[in-house]
Amino acid sequence: HSLSPFIHRRLFALQGREGSYTLQDLEPSRLKEELPALLEQMAGLNVTIPYKRAVVPFCAALSPMAKQTGSVNTLVRRADGTLYGANTDTDGFRLLLERGGGIAPGEKALVLGSGGASQTVQAVLRAEGAEVVVISRRGPVTYDMAEQHADARLVVNATPVGMYPENGISPLDLRRVPQCRCVL
């Protein structure tokens, strides 16, 4: 379901470069065994859920945002063979937030989920001055408590719920947050 191969082929073409981008499924229990072999074949790779936190221990160095969030979505094999982990999701989320109308300092934002994507979203929203409330299945604020935050102006789904093949499914009924003006 990922558009990454198409996007990267276009980027390579725009730069006049040769390159390939493939998708690789990996069982979470096999990460430690299979990641080194994957990286021997590639200069780097993108990481998605559920690996954004799991790959951090493999990195010899982290970008400032990866350190701040504890979440990595890009691995680069350096000349000495070690891995550099970066979090470039923050740039993408900032752009998405801007195109969605932004958020004013002090406005409440609900972030659904508490994983690596959530950490990134939270960092960006806090930098914008938003009041951030994380809702998760087992956290201090659960989905059953959503009405307590009905004044939220923004809802961000940082969970895998609604991803292919279950497009359109939401972990939260938006009628429970009537002041919401934007969903990302």
VEXPA-574174 format. One record per residue: residue in three letters; x, y, z of N, C-alpha, C, O, CB in turn; residue number from 1. Coordinates in Angstrom, 2 decimals. Glycine has a CB too. Layout:
% VEXPA-574174
SITE   code    n_east   n_north      n_up   ca_east   ca_north     ca_up    c_east   c_north      c_up    o_east   o_north      o_up   cb_east   cb_north     cb_up   pos
SITE    ALA         X         Y         Z         X          Y         Z         X         Y         Z         X         Y         Z         X          Y         Z   NUM
...
***
This chain:
% VEXPA-574174
SITE   code    n_east   n_north      n_up   ca_east   ca_north     ca_up    c_east   c_north      c_up    o_east   o_north      o_up   cb_east   cb_north     cb_up   pos
SITE    HIS      0.80     -1.21      0.00      0.00       0.00      0.00      0.84      1.27      0.00      0.29      2.36     -0.14     -0.91       0.00      1.19     1
SITE    SER      2.14      1.16      0.15      3.00       2.34      0.24      3.25      2.97     -1.13      3.44      2.28     -2.13      4.33       1.97      0.89     2
SITE    LEU      3.25      4.30     -1.14      3.59       5.03     -2.36      5.09      5.34     -2.45      5.54      5.97     -3.41      2.79       6.34     -2.42     3
SITE    SER      5.85      4.90     -1.46      7.28       5.23     -1.43      8.06      4.83     -2.68      8.87      5.64     -3.14      7.91       4.57     -0.26     4
SITE    PRO      7.86      3.64     -3.26      8.62       3.32     -4.47      8.34      4.33     -5.59      9.28      4.79     -6.24      8.28       1.92     -4.95     5
SITE    PHE      7.10      4.67     -5.81      6.74       5.66     -6.85      7.39      7.01     -6.55      7.99      7.63     -7.43      5.20       5.81     -6.94     6
SITE    ILE      7.27      7.46     -5.31      7.83       8.77     -4.92      9.33      8.80     -5.13      9.86      9.77     -5.68      7.50       9.08     -3.44     7
SITE    HIS     10.02      7.76     -4.70     11.48       7.75     -4.82     11.95      7.60     -6.26     12.98      8.18     -6.63     12.06       6.64     -3.98     8
SITE    ARG     11.23      6.84     -7.06     11.59       6.78     -8.49     11.51      8.16     -9.12     12.37      8.55     -9.91     10.67       5.79     -9.25     9
SITE    ARG     10.46      8.91     -8.76     10.30      10.27     -9.28     11.43     11.17     -8.79     11.97     11.96     -9.55      8.93      10.85     -8.86    10
SITE    LEU     11.79     11.04     -7.52     12.88      11.85     -6.98     14.20     11.53     -7.68     14.95     12.44     -8.03     13.01      11.62     -5.46    11
SITE    PHE     14.48     10.25     -7.89     15.69       9.88     -8.61     15.68     10.49    -10.01     16.68     11.05    -10.45     15.82       8.33     -8.70    12
SITE    ALA     14.55     10.39    -10.70     14.44      10.92    -12.06     14.64     12.44    -12.08     15.33     12.96    -12.95     13.08      10.56    -12.68    13
SITE    LEU     14.03     13.14    -11.13     14.18      14.59    -11.07     15.62     15.02    -10.85     16.04     16.08    -11.29     13.30      15.17     -9.98    14
SITE    GLN     16.37     14.17    -10.15     17.78      14.47     -9.89     18.69     13.92    -10.98     19.90     14.12    -10.93     18.19      13.90     -8.54    15
SITE    GLY     18.11     13.24    -11.96     18.91      12.66    -13.03     19.79     11.53    -12.53     20.88     11.30    -13.07     19.77      13.72    -13.67    16
SITE    ARG     19.34     10.81    -11.52     20.14       9.75    -10.92     19.48      8.40    -11.13     18.26      8.30    -11.32     20.34      10.00     -9.42    17
SITE    GLU     20.29      7.37    -11.09     19.80       5.99    -11.12     19.60      5.57     -9.67     20.36      5.97     -8.79     20.80       5.02    -11.87    18
SITE    GLY     18.60      4.77     -9.44     18.38       4.25     -8.09     17.16      3.37     -8.06     16.33      3.38     -8.97     18.23       5.38     -7.09    19
SITE    SER     17.06      2.61     -7.01     15.88       1.76     -6.85     15.39      1.89     -5.41     16.13      2.24     -4.50     16.20       0.28     -7.21    20
SITE    TYR     14.13      1.59     -5.25     13.49       1.66     -3.95     12.49      0.52     -3.91     11.55      0.47     -4.70     12.81       3.07     -3.69    21
SITE    THR     12.69     -0.40     -2.98     11.80      -1.55     -2.87     11.23     -1.63     -1.47     11.80     -1.09     -0.51     12.54      -2.85     -3.23    22
SITE    LEU     10.11     -2.30     -1.36      9.49      -2.54     -0.06      9.96     -3.89      0.45     10.10     -4.85     -0.31      7.94      -2.49     -0.15    23
SITE    GLN     10.20     -3.97      1.75     10.67      -5.21      2.36      9.85     -5.47      3.61      9.88     -4.69      4.56     12.18      -5.13      2.70    24
SITE    ASP      9.11     -6.57      3.61      8.38      -6.97      4.81      9.35     -7.67      5.76     10.21     -8.43      5.34      7.19      -7.90      4.46    25
SITE    LEU      9.18     -7.40      7.03     10.07      -7.98      8.03      9.26     -8.25      9.29      8.59     -7.35      9.80     11.27      -7.03      8.34    26
SITE    GLU      9.32     -9.46      9.77      8.63      -9.80     11.01      9.35     -9.11     12.17     10.58     -9.16     12.25      8.59     -11.35     11.22    27
SITE    PRO      8.61     -8.46     13.07      9.25      -7.77     14.19     10.22     -8.65     14.98     11.25     -8.16     15.44      8.19      -7.24     15.13    28
SITE    SER      9.90     -9.92     15.14     10.78     -10.81     15.90     12.09    -11.10     15.17     13.03    -11.62     15.77     10.06     -12.13     16.20    29
SITE    ARG     12.18    -10.77     13.88     13.37     -11.05     13.07     14.24     -9.81     12.83     15.23     -9.88     12.11     12.95     -11.63     11.73    30
SITE    LEU     13.88     -8.68     13.42     14.59      -7.43     13.17     16.09     -7.55     13.45     16.90     -7.19     12.60     14.00      -6.31     14.03    31
SITE    LYS     16.46     -8.05     14.60     17.88      -8.13     14.98     18.67     -8.99     14.00     19.82     -8.68     13.70     18.02      -8.70     16.39    32
SITE    GLU     18.07    -10.07     13.52     18.77     -10.98     12.61     18.82    -10.44     11.18     19.83    -10.62     10.49     18.11     -12.35     12.63    33
SITE    GLU     17.76     -9.80     10.73     17.65      -9.46      9.31     18.08     -8.04      8.95     18.47     -7.78      7.81     16.24      -9.65      8.88    34
SITE    LEU     18.03     -7.11      9.90     18.40      -5.73      9.58     19.84     -5.59      9.08     20.06     -4.92      8.07     18.19      -4.85     10.79    35
SITE    PRO     20.83     -6.20      9.73     22.20      -6.05      9.21     22.36     -6.54      7.77     23.06     -5.90      6.98     23.17      -6.82     10.10    36
SITE    ALA     21.72     -7.64      7.43     21.82      -8.17      6.05     21.17     -7.21      5.06     21.68     -7.01      3.96     21.17      -9.56      5.96    37
SITE    LEU     20.03     -6.63      5.44     19.37      -5.67      4.56     20.27     -4.47      4.31     20.39     -4.00      3.18     18.03      -5.20      5.17    38
SITE    LEU     20.91     -3.99      5.35     21.74      -2.79      5.22     23.03     -3.04      4.44     23.60     -2.10      3.89     22.07      -2.25      6.59    39
SITE    GLU     23.49     -4.28      4.39     24.67      -4.58      3.58     24.39     -4.37      2.10     25.30     -4.09      1.32     25.14      -6.03      3.83    40
SITE    GLN     23.12     -4.50      1.71     22.72      -4.37      0.31     22.32     -2.95     -0.07     22.15     -2.65     -1.25     21.58      -5.30      0.03    41
SITE    MET     22.17     -2.07      0.93     21.62      -0.74      0.67     22.43      0.35      1.36     23.11      0.12      2.35     20.17      -0.67      1.13    42
SITE    ALA     22.32      1.54      0.80     22.96       2.70      1.43     22.13      3.21      2.60     22.65      3.88      3.50     23.16       3.82      0.41    43
SITE    GLY     20.86      2.90      2.59     19.98       3.33      3.66     18.60      2.79      3.43     18.32      2.14      2.42     19.94       4.85      3.76    44
SITE    LEU     17.73      3.06      4.39     16.36       2.62      4.24     15.44      3.45      5.10     15.86      4.10      6.06     16.24       1.15      4.60    45
SITE    ASN     14.17      3.40      4.73     13.14       4.05      5.53     12.54      3.01      6.45     12.51      1.82      6.14     12.04       4.69      4.63    46
SITE    VAL     12.07      3.47      7.58     11.52       2.60      8.60     10.11      3.08      8.91      9.86      4.28      9.02     12.41       2.59      9.88    47
SITE    THR      9.19      2.13      9.05      7.83       2.50      9.41      7.39      1.67     10.61      8.17      0.89     11.15      6.87       2.30      8.21    48
SITE    ILE      6.14      1.85     11.00      5.64       1.11     12.15      5.69     -0.38     11.84      5.40     -0.78     10.71      4.20       1.54     12.51    49
SITE    PRO      6.06     -1.19     12.78      6.30      -0.96     14.20      7.77     -0.81     14.58      8.14     -1.11     15.71      5.71      -2.08     14.99    50
SITE    TYR      8.60     -0.35     13.66     10.05      -0.37     13.88     10.70      0.95     14.27     11.89      0.98     14.57     10.69      -0.85     12.66    51
SITE    LYS      9.95      2.04     14.29     10.56       3.37     14.47     11.32      3.51     15.77     12.32      4.23     15.83      9.49       4.42     14.39    52
SITE    ARG     10.88      2.86     16.81     11.62       2.87     18.08     12.60      1.70     18.15     13.68      1.82     18.73     10.65       2.81     19.26    53
SITE    ALA     12.22      0.59     17.56     13.00      -0.64     17.66     14.38     -0.53     17.01     15.30     -1.23     17.41     12.25      -1.77     17.04    54
SITE    VAL     14.53      0.35     16.00     15.83       0.45     15.31     16.81      1.38     16.01     17.99      1.39     15.67     15.61       0.92     13.89    55
SITE    VAL     16.35      2.16     16.96     17.22       3.13     17.64     18.48      2.48     18.21     19.57      3.02     18.02     16.46       3.84     18.76    56
SITE    PRO     18.40      1.33     18.89     19.62       0.73     19.45     20.65      0.31     18.40     21.82      0.12     18.74     19.25      -0.46     20.27    57
SITE    PHE     20.26      0.18     17.15     21.18      -0.20     16.09     22.00      0.98     15.58     22.97      0.80     14.83     20.42      -0.83     14.94    58
SITE    CYS     21.63      2.19     15.97     22.26       3.40     15.45     23.45      3.84     16.29     23.37      3.89     17.52     21.24       4.53     15.37    59
SITE    ALA     24.56      4.15     15.61     25.73       4.68     16.29     25.54      6.17     16.60     26.13      6.69     17.54     27.00       4.48     15.43    60
SITE    ALA     24.72      6.84     15.81     24.44       8.27     16.01     23.01      8.56     15.57     22.46      7.88     14.71     25.46       9.16     15.22    61
SITE    LEU     22.43      9.59     16.20     21.06       9.99     15.89     21.01     11.48     15.59     21.78     12.26     16.13     20.12       9.65     17.06    62
SITE    SER     20.08     11.86     14.72     19.83      13.28     14.47     19.24     13.88     15.74     18.72     13.15     16.59     18.87      13.49     13.23    63
SITE    PRO     19.31     15.20     15.89     18.72      15.83     17.09     17.24     15.47     17.27     16.81     15.22     18.39     18.87      17.34     17.00    64
SITE    MET     16.45     15.45     16.20     15.04      15.13     16.33     14.83     13.66     16.69     13.92     13.33     17.45     14.29      15.46     15.03    65
SITE    ALA     15.65     12.77     16.16     15.54      11.36     16.52     15.86     11.17     18.00     15.22     10.37     18.68     16.49      10.49     15.65    66
SITE    LYS     16.85     11.91     18.49     17.14      11.85     19.94     15.97     12.37     20.75     15.60     11.76     21.75     18.40      12.66     20.26    67
SITE    GLN     15.41     13.48     20.33     14.30      14.09     21.07     13.08     13.18     21.12     12.44     13.06     22.16     13.93      15.43     20.45    68
SITE    THR     12.75     12.55     20.01     11.53      11.76     19.94     11.74     10.28     20.27     10.78      9.57     20.59     10.94      11.88     18.56    69
SITE    GLY     12.99      9.82     20.20     13.24       8.40     20.40     12.67      7.57     19.26     12.36      6.39     19.43     12.65       7.94     21.71    70
SITE    SER     12.55      8.20     18.10     11.92       7.58     16.95     12.72      7.87     15.69     13.11      9.01     15.44     10.47       8.07     16.79    71
SITE    VAL     12.97      6.82     14.91     13.77       6.93     13.68     12.94      6.42     12.51     12.32      5.37     12.61     15.10       6.13     13.80    72
SITE    ASN     12.93      7.17     11.42     12.26       6.67     10.22     13.22      6.56      9.03     12.82      6.07      7.97     11.10       7.58      9.86    73
SITE    THR     14.46      7.00      9.19     15.44       6.91      8.11     16.76      6.42      8.67     17.30      6.99      9.62     15.62       8.29      7.41    74
SITE    LEU     17.29      5.36      8.08     18.60       4.83      8.45     19.54      5.02      7.28     19.20      4.72      6.14     18.52       3.32      8.87    75
SITE    VAL     20.74      5.51      7.58     21.76       5.71      6.56     23.01      4.96      7.00     23.50      5.13      8.12     22.06       7.24      6.32    76
SITE    ARG     23.54      4.12      6.10     24.79       3.43      6.38     25.93      4.37      6.03     26.07      4.79      4.88     24.90       2.08      5.57    77
SITE    ARG     26.73      4.70      7.04     27.85       5.62      6.82     29.06      4.88      6.27     29.09      3.65      6.25     28.22       6.34      8.13    78
SITE    ALA     30.04      5.64      5.82     31.23       5.06      5.19     31.92      4.04      6.09     32.48      3.05      5.60     32.21       6.16      4.81    79
SITE    ASP     31.89      4.27      7.39     32.55       3.33      8.31     31.67      2.12      8.65     32.06      1.29      9.47     32.93       4.05      9.58    80
SITE    GLY     30.48      2.03      8.02     29.60       0.90      8.22     28.58      1.07      9.35     27.67      0.25      9.49     30.42      -0.30      8.49    81
SITE    THR     28.73      2.12     10.14     27.78       2.34     11.24     26.51      3.01     10.70     26.48      3.54      9.59     28.42       3.21     12.36    82
SITE    LEU     25.48      2.97     11.52     24.20       3.53     11.11     23.95      4.89     11.76     24.24      5.11     12.94     23.08       2.58     11.46    83
SITE    TYR     23.41      5.78     10.94     22.93       7.08     11.40     21.42      7.05     11.30     20.87      6.74     10.24     23.55       8.27     10.56    84
SITE    GLY     20.75      7.37     12.39     19.29       7.37     12.40     18.76      8.78     12.44     19.21      9.61     13.23     18.77       6.57     13.59    85
SITE    ALA     17.79      9.05     11.58     17.18      10.39     11.52     15.66     10.26     11.62     15.08      9.22     11.34     17.59      11.12     10.21    86
SITE    ASN     15.05     11.35     12.03     13.59      11.43     12.03     13.22     12.56     11.09     13.25     13.73     11.47     13.01      11.65     13.48    87
SITE    THR     12.87     12.19      9.88     12.45      13.19      8.89     10.93     13.33      8.86     10.39     14.17      8.13     12.96      12.81      7.50    88
SITE    ASP     10.25     12.51      9.65      8.79      12.62      9.72      8.35     13.98     10.24      7.27     14.45      9.90      8.23      11.52     10.61    89
SITE    THR      9.18     14.61     11.07      8.80      15.91     11.62      8.59     16.94     10.52      7.65     17.74     10.58      9.86      16.40     12.61    90
SITE    ASP      9.45     16.92      9.52      9.31      17.87      8.40      8.01     17.63      7.66      7.29     18.57      7.32     10.49      17.76      7.44    91
SITE    GLY      7.71     16.36      7.40      6.47      16.03      6.71      5.24     16.40      7.52      4.26     16.91      6.98      6.44      14.56      6.38    92
SITE    PHE      5.30     16.15      8.83      4.14      16.49      9.64      3.97     18.00      9.76      2.85     18.50      9.75      4.27      15.86     11.04    93
SITE    ARG      5.07     18.74      9.87      4.97      20.22      9.90      4.26     20.74      8.65      3.39     21.61      8.74      6.39      20.87     10.02    94
SITE    LEU      4.62     20.21      7.49      3.99      20.62      6.24      2.50     20.25      6.23      1.66     21.06      5.83      4.71      19.98      5.04    95
SITE    LEU      2.20     19.05      6.67      0.80      18.62      6.74      0.01     19.51      7.69     -1.12     19.91      7.38      0.72      17.15      7.19    96
SITE    LEU      0.58     19.82      8.83     -0.08      20.68      9.81     -0.31     22.07      9.22     -1.39     22.64      9.38      0.77      20.79     11.10    97
SITE    GLU      0.68     22.61      8.55      0.56      23.92      7.91     -0.57     23.92      6.88     -1.39     24.83      6.84      1.89      24.33      7.25    98
SITE    ARG     -0.60     22.89      6.05     -1.63      22.80      5.01     -3.02     22.57      5.61     -4.03     22.87      4.98     -1.30      21.68      4.04    99
SITE    GLY     -3.06     22.03      6.83     -4.33      21.82      7.51     -4.80     23.03      8.29     -5.81     22.97      8.98     -4.21      20.65      8.43   100
SITE    GLY     -4.06     24.13      8.19     -4.46      25.36      8.88     -3.69     25.65     10.14     -3.92     26.67     10.79     -5.90      25.30      9.20   101
SITE    GLY     -2.76     24.75     10.51     -1.93      24.99     11.68     -2.70     24.84     12.98     -3.85     24.40     13.01     -1.33      26.36     11.61   102
SITE    ILE     -2.03     25.22     14.04     -2.64      25.21     15.37     -2.07     26.39     16.13     -0.87     26.65     16.09     -2.37      23.85     16.13   103
SITE    ALA     -2.93     27.10     16.82     -2.51      28.29     17.57     -1.96     27.87     18.93     -2.40     26.86     19.49     -3.68      29.28     17.73   104
SITE    PRO     -1.01     28.63     19.45     -0.52      28.34     20.80     -1.68     28.27     21.79     -2.57     29.12     21.80      0.50      29.39     21.25   105
SITE    GLY     -1.64     27.24     22.62     -2.68      27.06     23.62     -3.86     26.22     23.17     -4.63     25.74     24.00     -3.17      28.37     24.05   106
SITE    GLU     -4.03     26.04     21.85     -5.13      25.20     21.38     -4.82     23.74     21.70     -3.66     23.32     21.75     -5.35      25.38     19.86   107
SITE    LYS     -5.88     22.98     21.93     -5.74      21.57     22.29     -5.70     20.69     21.05     -6.49     20.87     20.12     -6.88      21.12     23.22   108
SITE    ALA     -4.77     19.75     21.06     -4.66      18.76     20.00     -4.70     17.38     20.62     -4.00     17.10     21.59     -3.35      18.96     19.18   109
SITE    LEU     -5.54     16.51     20.07     -5.58      15.12     20.50     -4.71     14.30     19.56     -4.87     14.37     18.34     -7.05      14.57     20.52   110
SITE    VAL     -3.79     13.55     20.12     -2.93      12.67     19.34     -3.35     11.24     19.68     -3.22     10.81     20.83     -1.39      12.92     19.64   111
SITE    LEU     -3.83     10.53     18.69     -4.28       9.16     18.89     -3.10      8.22     18.70     -2.50      8.18     17.63     -5.43       8.80     17.92   112
SITE    GLY     -2.77      7.47     19.74     -1.65       6.54     19.71     -0.47      7.06     20.48     -0.33      8.27     20.69     -1.25       6.25     18.29   113
SITE    SER      0.40      6.13     20.89      1.55       6.53     21.71      2.87      5.97     21.20      3.86      5.99     21.93      1.34       6.08     23.12   114
SITE    GLY      2.91      5.48     19.96      4.12       4.90     19.40      5.06      5.94     18.81      5.00      7.12     19.16      3.77       3.90     18.34   115
SITE    GLY      5.94      5.48     17.92      6.95       6.34     17.32      6.38      7.50     16.53      6.88      8.62     16.62      7.84       5.55     16.43   116
SITE    ALA      5.32      7.26     15.76      4.69       8.34     14.99      4.11      9.37     15.95      4.18     10.58     15.70      3.59       7.79     14.05   117
SITE    SER      3.53      8.90     17.03      2.96       9.80     18.03      4.02     10.69     18.65      3.78     11.88     18.87      2.25       8.99     19.12   118
SITE    GLN      5.18     10.14     18.94      6.26      10.93     19.54      6.66     12.09     18.62      6.91     13.20     19.08      7.49      10.04     19.85   119
SITE    THR      6.72     11.81     17.34      7.06      12.82     16.35      6.00     13.91     16.30      6.33     15.10     16.35      7.21      12.19     14.96   120
SITE    VAL      4.74     13.52     16.22      3.63      14.46     16.16      3.61     15.33     17.42      3.44     16.54     17.34      2.29      13.71     16.00   121
SITE    GLN      3.79     14.70     18.57      3.80      15.44     19.82      4.90     16.50     19.85      4.67     17.62     20.30      3.97      14.48     20.99   122
SITE    ALA      6.08     16.14     19.38      7.21      17.09     19.39      6.89     18.32     18.54      7.16     19.45     18.94      8.49      16.41     18.87   123
SITE    VAL      6.32     18.10     17.36      5.98      19.22     16.47      4.89     20.08     17.10      5.00     21.30     17.13      5.51      18.69     15.09   124
SITE    LEU      3.83     19.45     17.60      2.73      20.21     18.19      3.18     21.01     19.41      2.76     22.15     19.58      1.59      19.27     18.59   125
SITE    ARG      4.00     20.43     20.24      4.51      21.16     21.42      5.38     22.34     20.98      5.35     23.41     21.59      5.32      20.21     22.35   126
SITE    ALA      6.16     22.15     19.93      6.98      23.25     19.41      6.10     24.40     18.91      6.52     25.56     18.92      7.90      22.76     18.28   127
SITE    GLU      4.89     24.07     18.46      3.94      25.09     18.01      3.17     25.72     19.17      2.42     26.67     18.98      2.95      24.47     17.01   128
SITE    GLY      3.37     25.19     20.37      2.71      25.75     21.55      1.36     25.14     21.86      0.61     25.67     22.68      2.54      27.20     21.38   129
SITE    ALA      1.03     24.04     21.20     -0.27      23.39     21.42     -0.30     22.68     22.76      0.73     22.27     23.29     -0.57      22.40     20.29   130
SITE    GLU     -1.50     22.54     23.30     -1.72      21.67     24.45     -1.95     20.29     23.86     -2.90     20.09     23.09     -2.96      22.15     25.35   131
SITE    VAL     -1.11     19.34     24.19     -1.14      18.02     23.58     -1.71     17.00     24.56     -1.23     16.87     25.69      0.27      17.60     23.12   132
SITE    VAL     -2.72     16.28     24.12     -3.31      15.19     24.90     -3.17     13.91     24.07     -3.66     13.84     22.94     -4.81      15.49     25.27   133
SITE    VAL     -2.51     12.92     24.64     -2.32      11.65     23.96     -3.40     10.68     24.42     -3.59     10.46     25.62     -0.89      11.06     24.23   134
SITE    ILE     -4.11     10.12     23.46     -5.15       9.13     23.75     -4.67      7.79     23.20     -4.29      7.68     22.03     -6.54       9.55     23.12   135
SITE    SER     -4.71      6.78     24.05     -4.31       5.44     23.61     -5.17      4.39     24.31     -5.93      4.70     25.23     -2.81       5.19     23.88   136
SITE    ARG     -5.03      3.18     23.88     -5.84       2.11     24.45     -5.53      1.87     25.92     -6.43      1.58     26.71     -5.62       0.82     23.68   137
SITE    ARG     -4.25      1.98     26.31     -3.86       1.64     27.66     -3.18      2.78     28.42     -2.66      2.56     29.51     -2.95       0.48     27.64   138
SITE    GLY     -3.18      3.97     27.88     -2.49       5.08     28.52     -3.30      5.73     29.62     -4.39      5.27     29.95     -2.12       6.11     27.50   139
SITE    PRO     -2.76      6.79     30.18     -3.50       7.50     31.22     -4.78      8.14     30.69     -5.74      8.32     31.45     -2.63       8.57     31.84   140
SITE    VAL     -4.82      8.49     29.40     -6.04       8.99     28.76     -6.41      7.98     27.68     -5.68      7.77     26.72     -5.84      10.45     28.16   141
SITE    THR     -7.57      7.35     27.87     -8.02       6.31     26.93     -9.13      6.85     26.05     -9.65      7.94     26.27     -8.50       5.05     27.69   142
SITE    TYR     -9.49      6.08     25.05    -10.55       6.47     24.13    -11.88      6.68     24.85    -12.71      7.49     24.41    -10.71       5.42     23.03   143
SITE    ASP    -12.09      5.97     25.94    -13.32       6.14     26.73    -13.41      7.54     27.35    -14.48      7.95     27.77    -13.40       5.08     27.82   144
SITE    MET    -12.30      8.25     27.41    -12.25       9.56     28.05    -12.28     10.71     27.06    -12.05     11.86     27.44    -11.01       9.67     28.91   145
SITE    ALA    -12.55     10.43     25.79    -12.47      11.45     24.73    -13.37     12.64     25.00    -12.98     13.77     24.70    -12.85      10.83     23.39   146
SITE    GLU    -14.55     12.43     25.57    -15.48      13.56     25.80    -14.87     14.61     26.74    -15.26     15.77     26.70    -16.80      13.05     26.39   147
SITE    GLN    -13.94     14.20     27.58    -13.29      15.16     28.47    -12.45     16.16     27.69    -12.02     17.18     28.23    -12.40      14.42     29.49   148
SITE    HIS    -12.21     15.87     26.43    -11.39      16.72     25.58    -12.17     17.15     24.33    -11.60     17.29     23.25    -10.09      15.98     25.17   149
SITE    ALA    -13.46     17.36     24.51    -14.35      17.74     23.40    -13.98     19.09     22.82    -14.41     19.43     21.71    -15.79      17.77     23.87   150
SITE    ASP    -13.18     19.88     23.55    -12.77      21.20     23.08    -11.53     21.16     22.18    -11.04     22.21     21.76    -12.49      22.10     24.25   151
SITE    ALA    -11.04     19.97     21.87     -9.85      19.85     21.01    -10.13     20.44     19.64    -11.20     20.22     19.07     -9.42      18.38     20.87   152
SITE    ARG     -9.18     21.18     19.12     -9.32      21.82     17.80     -8.72     20.97     16.68     -9.02     21.17     15.51     -8.65      23.18     17.80   153
SITE    LEU     -7.85     20.01     17.06     -7.14      19.19     16.08     -7.09     17.76     16.60     -6.88     17.53     17.79     -5.70      19.75     15.82   154
SITE    VAL     -7.28     16.79     15.71     -7.11      15.38     16.02     -6.11     14.81     15.03     -6.25     14.98     13.82     -8.49      14.60     15.98   155
SITE    VAL     -5.10     14.12     15.55     -4.09      13.49     14.69     -4.11     11.99     14.96     -3.90     11.55     16.09     -2.66      14.09     14.94   156
SITE    ASN     -4.35     11.21     13.92     -4.32       9.76     14.04     -2.89      9.28     13.80     -2.42      9.24     12.66     -5.32       9.09     13.03   157
SITE    ALA     -2.21      8.92     14.88     -0.84       8.41     14.79     -0.83      6.92     15.10      0.12      6.40     15.68      0.11       9.18     15.77   158
SITE    THR     -1.90      6.24     14.70     -2.02       4.80     14.87     -2.06      4.16     13.49     -2.23      4.85     12.49     -3.28       4.42     15.71   159
SITE    PRO     -1.93      2.83     13.43     -2.09       2.16     12.14     -3.55      1.97     11.75     -3.84      1.52     10.64     -1.39       0.83     12.16   160
SITE    VAL     -4.47      2.30     12.64     -5.90       2.13     12.35     -6.28      3.05     11.18     -6.01      4.25     11.21     -6.78       2.44     13.62   161
SITE    GLY     -6.89      2.48     10.19     -7.29       3.22      9.00     -6.33      3.07      7.84     -6.59      3.56      6.74     -7.42       4.67      9.33   162
SITE    MET     -5.21      2.38      8.07     -4.28       2.13      6.97     -4.79      0.97      6.12     -5.63      0.18      6.56     -2.85       1.82      7.51   163
SITE    TYR     -4.27      0.88      4.93     -4.63      -0.20      4.01     -4.53     -1.53      4.73     -3.55     -1.74      5.44     -3.72      -0.18      2.76   164
SITE    PRO     -5.44     -2.42      4.60     -6.59      -2.40      3.71     -7.87     -1.86      4.38     -8.94     -1.93      3.79     -6.84      -3.79      3.19   165
SITE    GLU     -7.75     -1.35      5.58     -8.94      -0.84      6.29     -9.07      0.66      6.16     -9.41      1.33      7.14     -8.88      -1.23      7.75   166
SITE    ASN     -8.81      1.21      4.99     -8.91       2.65      4.77    -10.27      3.15      5.23    -11.29      2.49      5.02     -8.67       2.99      3.28   167
SITE    GLY    -10.26      4.31      5.84    -11.52       4.94      6.25    -11.95      4.61      7.66    -12.86      5.25      8.18    -12.58       4.54      5.31   168
SITE    ILE    -11.34      3.63      8.29    -11.68       3.31      9.67    -10.96      4.29     10.58     -9.81      4.65     10.31    -11.30       1.82     10.02   169
SITE    SER    -11.61      4.73     11.64    -11.02       5.68     12.57    -11.03      5.10     13.98    -12.00      4.45     14.38    -11.77       7.03     12.54   170
SITE    PRO     -9.99      5.33     14.74     -9.99       4.84     16.12    -10.88      5.68     17.05    -11.11      5.29     18.20     -8.57       4.83     16.66   171
SITE    LEU    -11.38      6.82     16.56    -12.18       7.71     17.39    -13.35      8.26     16.57    -13.16      8.74     15.46    -11.32       8.87     17.95   172
SITE    ASP    -14.53      8.18     17.13    -15.71       8.78     16.51    -15.58     10.29     16.69    -15.62     10.79     17.81    -17.05       8.23     17.13   173
SITE    LEU    -15.43     11.02     15.61    -15.17      12.46     15.67    -16.34     13.26     16.22    -16.17     14.43     16.56    -14.82      12.97     14.31   174
SITE    ARG    -17.50     12.67     16.30    -18.62      13.37     16.94    -18.36     13.60     18.42    -19.03     14.42     19.05    -19.92      12.57     16.76   175
SITE    ARG    -17.40     12.89     18.96    -17.04      13.04     20.38    -16.17     14.26     20.62    -15.94     14.64     21.78    -16.33      11.79     20.87   176
SITE    VAL    -15.67     14.89     19.56    -14.85      16.10     19.68    -15.44     17.18     18.75    -14.86     17.48     17.71    -13.35      15.80     19.32   177
SITE    PRO    -16.59     17.75     19.14    -17.32      18.65     18.25    -16.60     19.96     17.91    -16.97     20.62     16.95    -18.63      18.98     18.86   178
SITE    GLN    -15.59     20.35     18.68    -14.86      21.58     18.39    -13.71     21.36     17.40    -13.03     22.31     17.01    -14.32      22.18     19.67   179
SITE    CYS    -13.51     20.13     17.01    -12.42      19.80     16.09    -12.65     20.46     14.74    -13.74     20.36     14.16    -12.29      18.27     15.92   180
SITE    ARG    -11.62     21.14     14.23    -11.72      21.80     12.94    -10.84     21.13     11.89    -10.93     21.44     10.70    -11.34      23.27     13.08   181
SITE    CYS     -9.96     20.20     12.34     -9.05      19.57     11.39     -8.64     18.18     11.92     -8.39     18.01     13.11     -7.80      20.46     11.15   182
SITE    VAL     -8.58     17.22     11.01     -8.12      15.87     11.33     -6.96     15.55     10.40     -7.07     15.70      9.18     -9.27      14.81     11.18   183
SITE    LEU     -5.87     15.11     10.97     -4.69      14.74     10.18     -4.34     13.30     10.50     -3.38     12.77      9.95     -3.48      15.68     10.48   184
***
